[in-house]
Amino acid sequence: MNRDQIKYIAMFTMLLNHIANIFLEPGTILFEVMVDIGYFTAITMCYFLVEGYGYTHSKESYGKRLLLFAIISEIPFCLAFTEEGIISFVSMNMIFTLFLCFLILYVREKLPAGTRQTLVIWGLVLASAYSDWAILAPIFTWWFAVCRDRSVQTGSVAGKNVGSLPEKERREKLWGVFGKAMLLFGILSFIENIENMPPAMSLLRALGAVLGIFLSGLCIIYLYNGRRAVKGRNFSKWFFYIFYPAHLLVLGILRVICR
């Protein structure tokens, strides 16, 4: 599968997650399945953000584009996820989180490794506290960036084998990142649920929560061919930006009408 095909899957799973969170009753099987599958999206976009940062010809334009669509998406995001009334501030949206992730990559490139770089990166991680996928997405991006650096140093680019790095080692490096992501997200999910349900049920919910991340790992590690689509590249590029605020606006209007 090429990069664009995987991103289209990520858009669909995100849509399922958002529909469940806005319209379905929490605790139902359908709600849990749709929400958990939707967790495929965030870590997938973090991976491709790191890869795209390495490929882009103009990092400044890339960052400005993310910031622009983060601003455009904020009202639709709040409209969709406001629980009472028409609209109120919920948090900053996911594209804003990705913009902070972009800044982490920018800082890693521009500042020499050391205490100052680490402190600035942790500042950006903490700045995501009031954003969708707070803290986690920046940490995932950081891990993928470190993984990519190590892969490049050993003969691989963007996690794909182009030199001396064996396929088995390439997969192990990426599974290391996805494994840490699943462990971190699973622990946080368990802690969140343990207050309201028995430990066994909390563990089951945590395992379900990491399903999307696991599926993302399978898709990227075993199915991704390291290339973009041959046709429709410009369409796909802008579709991924426009789809986010557009689908939130539609869901937000439906929420107001239905409730």
C-alpha positions as CSV (number, residue, x, y, z in Angstrom):
1,M,0.0,0.0,0.0
2,N,1.2,3.5,-0.7
3,R,1.2,6.4,1.8
4,D,-2.0,8.0,0.4
5,Q,-4.0,4.8,0.6
6,I,-3.0,4.4,4.3
7,K,-3.9,8.0,5.0
8,Y,-7.4,7.4,3.4
9,I,-7.9,4.5,5.8
10,A,-6.8,6.9,8.7
11,M,-9.4,9.4,7.6
12,F,-12.1,6.8,7.6
13,T,-11.2,5.4,11.1
14,M,-11.1,9.0,12.4
15,L,-14.6,9.5,11.0
16,L,-15.8,6.4,12.9
17,N,-14.2,7.6,16.1
18,H,-15.8,11.0,15.8
19,I,-19.3,9.6,14.9
20,A,-19.1,7.4,18.0
21,N,-18.0,10.1,20.4
22,I,-20.6,12.6,19.2
23,F,-23.7,10.4,18.6
24,L,-23.4,7.0,20.3
25,E,-23.9,6.0,23.9
26,P,-20.6,5.4,25.7
27,G,-20.3,1.8,27.0
28,T,-22.1,0.1,24.2
29,I,-20.2,-2.5,22.1
30,L,-20.6,-0.4,18.9
31,F,-19.3,2.7,20.6
32,E,-16.2,0.9,21.9
33,V,-15.4,-0.8,18.6
34,M,-15.7,2.4,16.6
35,V,-13.7,4.5,19.1
36,D,-10.9,1.9,19.4
37,I,-10.6,1.4,15.7
38,G,-10.4,5.2,15.4
39,Y,-7.2,5.2,17.5
40,F,-5.5,4.0,14.3
41,T,-5.5,7.6,13.0
42,A,-3.4,9.7,15.4
43,I,-0.3,7.5,15.5
44,T,-0.5,6.9,11.8
45,M,-0.5,10.7,11.1
46,C,2.4,11.1,13.6
47,Y,4.4,8.6,11.6
48,F,3.7,10.3,8.2
49,L,4.4,13.7,9.7
50,V,7.9,12.6,10.6
51,E,8.3,11.0,7.1
52,G,6.8,14.1,5.4
53,Y,9.1,16.4,7.3
54,G,12.1,14.5,5.9
55,Y,10.9,14.7,2.4
56,T,9.4,18.2,2.1
57,H,11.2,20.8,0.1
58,S,10.0,23.7,2.3
59,K,9.6,23.0,6.0
60,E,8.4,26.5,6.6
61,S,5.6,26.2,4.1
62,Y,4.7,22.8,5.7
63,G,4.5,24.4,9.1
64,K,2.5,27.4,8.0
65,R,0.0,25.1,6.2
66,L,-0.5,23.1,9.4
67,L,-1.0,26.2,11.4
68,L,-3.5,27.7,8.9
69,F,-5.7,24.6,8.9
70,A,-5.4,24.3,12.7
71,I,-7.0,27.8,12.8
72,I,-9.6,26.9,10.2
73,S,-10.5,23.7,12.0
74,E,-11.0,25.1,15.5
75,I,-14.6,26.3,15.2
76,P,-15.8,23.1,13.4
77,F,-14.0,21.1,16.1
78,C,-15.6,22.9,19.0
79,L,-19.0,22.8,17.2
80,A,-18.7,19.0,16.8
81,F,-17.6,18.2,20.3
82,T,-19.6,20.7,22.5
83,E,-21.7,18.6,24.8
84,E,-24.3,21.2,25.8
85,G,-25.6,24.0,23.7
86,I,-24.5,25.2,20.3
87,I,-20.8,25.8,20.7
88,S,-18.2,26.3,23.4
89,F,-14.4,25.9,23.7
90,V,-13.5,22.2,24.0
91,S,-9.8,22.1,23.3
92,M,-7.5,22.8,20.5
93,N,-7.9,20.4,17.5
94,M,-5.7,17.6,16.3
95,I,-4.1,19.7,13.5
96,F,-2.9,22.1,16.1
97,T,-1.4,19.1,17.9
98,L,0.3,18.1,14.7
99,F,1.6,21.6,14.4
100,L,3.2,21.3,17.8
101,C,4.6,17.9,16.6
102,F,6.0,19.7,13.6
103,L,7.7,22.2,15.9
104,I,9.3,19.3,17.8
105,L,10.9,18.1,14.6
106,Y,12.0,21.6,13.7
107,V,13.6,22.1,17.1
108,R,15.4,18.8,16.7
109,E,16.8,19.9,13.4
110,K,17.7,23.5,14.4
111,L,19.0,23.1,18.0
112,P,22.0,21.0,18.8
113,A,21.3,17.9,20.8
114,G,21.6,18.6,24.6
115,T,19.7,20.0,27.5
116,R,18.4,23.1,25.8
117,Q,16.9,21.0,22.9
118,T,15.3,18.6,25.4
119,L,13.8,21.3,27.5
120,V,12.3,23.0,24.4
121,I,10.8,19.7,23.2
122,W,9.3,18.9,26.6
123,G,7.9,22.5,26.6
124,L,6.1,21.7,23.3
125,V,4.9,18.4,24.6
126,L,3.4,20.1,27.6
127,A,1.9,22.9,25.4
128,S,-0.3,20.2,23.9
129,A,-2.1,19.6,27.2
130,Y,-5.2,21.4,26.0
131,S,-5.2,19.8,22.6
132,D,-6.8,16.7,21.1
133,W,-4.4,13.7,21.7
134,A,-2.6,15.8,24.2
135,I,0.9,14.8,25.2
136,L,0.7,11.4,23.5
137,A,0.9,12.6,19.8
138,P,4.0,14.8,20.5
139,I,5.7,11.9,22.3
140,F,4.8,9.4,19.5
141,T,6.3,11.9,17.0
142,W,9.4,12.3,19.1
143,W,9.9,8.5,19.2
144,F,9.4,8.1,15.5
145,A,11.9,10.9,14.8
146,V,14.5,9.2,17.0
147,C,13.8,5.9,15.3
148,R,14.1,7.5,11.8
149,D,17.5,9.1,12.8
150,R,18.8,5.7,13.9
151,S,17.5,4.1,10.7
152,V,19.2,6.7,8.5
153,Q,22.4,6.3,10.3
154,T,22.3,2.5,9.6
155,G,21.4,2.8,5.9
156,S,17.6,3.3,5.9
157,V,15.4,6.2,5.1
158,A,12.0,6.8,6.7
159,G,11.9,3.3,8.1
160,K,12.3,1.7,4.7
161,N,15.3,-0.5,3.9
162,V,17.5,1.1,1.2
163,G,20.9,0.0,2.3
164,S,22.5,-2.3,4.7
165,L,19.8,-2.4,7.4
166,P,18.2,-5.9,7.4
167,E,14.4,-6.1,7.1
168,K,14.2,-7.8,10.4
169,E,16.0,-5.0,12.2
170,R,13.9,-2.4,10.4
171,R,10.8,-4.0,11.7
172,E,12.1,-4.4,15.2
173,K,12.9,-0.7,15.3
174,L,9.4,0.4,14.3
175,W,7.8,-2.3,16.5
176,G,9.8,-0.8,19.4
177,V,8.0,2.6,18.8
178,F,4.6,1.1,18.3
179,G,5.1,-1.2,21.3
180,K,6.0,1.7,23.6
181,A,3.0,3.7,22.2
182,M,0.6,0.8,23.0
183,L,2.1,0.3,26.5
184,L,1.8,4.0,27.3
185,F,-1.7,4.4,25.9
186,G,-2.8,1.2,27.5
187,I,-1.6,2.2,30.9
188,L,-3.3,5.6,30.7
189,S,-6.5,3.9,29.6
190,F,-6.4,1.4,32.4
191,I,-5.8,4.2,35.0
192,E,-8.7,6.2,33.6
193,N,-11.1,3.2,33.8
194,I,-10.0,1.6,37.1
195,E,-11.9,4.2,39.1
196,N,-15.3,3.3,37.5
197,M,-15.1,-0.5,36.8
198,P,-13.5,-3.7,38.1
199,P,-9.8,-4.3,37.3
200,A,-10.5,-7.1,34.8
201,M,-12.9,-4.9,32.8
202,S,-10.4,-2.0,33.0
203,L,-7.8,-4.3,31.5
204,L,-10.1,-5.4,28.8
205,R,-10.9,-1.8,27.9
206,A,-7.2,-1.0,27.9
207,L,-6.5,-3.8,25.5
208,G,-9.3,-2.6,23.2
209,A,-7.9,0.9,23.3
210,V,-4.5,-0.2,21.9
211,L,-6.1,-2.1,19.0
212,G,-6.0,0.9,16.7
213,I,-2.3,1.5,17.4
214,F,-1.6,-2.2,16.8
215,L,-3.4,-2.1,13.5
216,S,-1.5,1.0,12.5
217,G,1.8,-0.8,13.2
218,L,0.8,-3.8,11.1
219,C,-0.2,-1.6,8.2
220,I,2.9,0.6,8.2
221,I,5.5,-2.1,9.0
222,Y,4.2,-4.9,6.7
223,L,2.0,-3.2,4.0
224,Y,3.5,0.2,3.4
225,N,5.7,0.3,0.3
226,G,7.4,3.6,1.1
227,R,5.9,5.5,-1.8
228,R,3.2,8.0,-2.6
229,A,0.3,7.3,-5.0
230,V,1.3,7.7,-8.7
231,K,-1.8,9.6,-9.7
232,G,-3.8,12.2,-7.9
233,R,-1.1,13.4,-5.5
234,N,-2.1,17.0,-5.5
235,F,-5.8,16.0,-4.8
236,S,-4.8,13.7,-2.0
237,K,-2.5,16.4,-0.4
238,W,-5.3,18.9,-0.1
239,F,-8.0,16.4,0.6
240,F,-6.3,15.3,3.8
241,Y,-6.2,19.0,5.0
242,I,-9.7,19.9,3.9
243,F,-11.5,16.7,5.1
244,Y,-10.7,17.4,8.7
245,P,-12.5,20.7,9.2
246,A,-15.2,19.7,6.6
247,H,-16.3,16.5,8.3
248,L,-16.2,18.2,11.7
249,L,-18.4,21.0,10.4
250,V,-20.9,18.5,9.0
251,L,-20.9,16.4,12.2
252,G,-21.3,19.6,14.3
253,I,-24.3,20.8,12.3
254,L,-25.9,17.3,12.6
255,R,-25.2,17.3,16.4
256,V,-27.0,20.6,16.8
257,I,-30.0,19.5,14.6
258,C,-30.3,16.1,16.2
259,R,-30.1,17.2,19.8
